[in-house]
Amino acid sequence: MGLMPRGNRRDYWTLNWLTESPGFRKVKPRDRFLGILRYLHFQGNSAAIQDKEHRDYDKLYKVRSVLSSVVTKYQSVYKPNREISLDESMIACKSKFGFRKFMKDKPIRRGIKVFDVAESSSGYVCNLKVYTGKDDNEMVNSPIFDVVVDLTKPFHNLGDNLFFDTLYSSALLFKELLKKGIVTRNSPCKHERSS
């Protein structure tokens, strides 16, 4: 579906001779697929903290276990080169929820904002954090400072070179990363990459 975008999910099972994709019908019937998609849950509502004012409330509680598992797997199956980069990406999404962002300078302008650390040469994502809005409970210094320090934890004391644009630049951050064994490089130009 990612390779052949359609306007509607049902269009993948169309019988129209001009636009049909017979592979989808061979793999799974349309109604079965839509039923699974409709009722697919990774976390029940009963296990979540429902009070949005509670300090442990997680806006991503429905997918947190899967997201954590995927990031752990990213880190366990591949050891990146010493040159890594940190940037924000956008995941296209038209759903309406509180942390959907608009970023005019990105190829994907509306969607879910994700901070990620990737290997500079291949683009392999090594760590990521979904931006769910300002969170005063977690902030120790500045939002950017905390995001960078948190995302670079797997690379502390490895002597990796971290590249990022001026959005992340601050003397306090440079000192903190240097203490943690990460050499910082400020990219002169901002490169764009979509997820």
VENQUI-V431064 format. One record per helix or strand. SS is the DSSP state (hx for helix, st for strand). FROM is the first residue (numbers start at 1). LEN is the number of residues. Records with the same first field share a line. If there is no record, write none. Layout:
SS->FROM-LEN ; FROM-LEN
//
This chain:
hx->9-5 ; 22-6 ; 30-10 ; 45-3 ; 64-14 ; 143-9 ; 153-3 ; 166-3 ; 171-9
st->83-10 ; 101-2 ; 110-10 ; 125-6 ; 161-4 ; 183-4
//
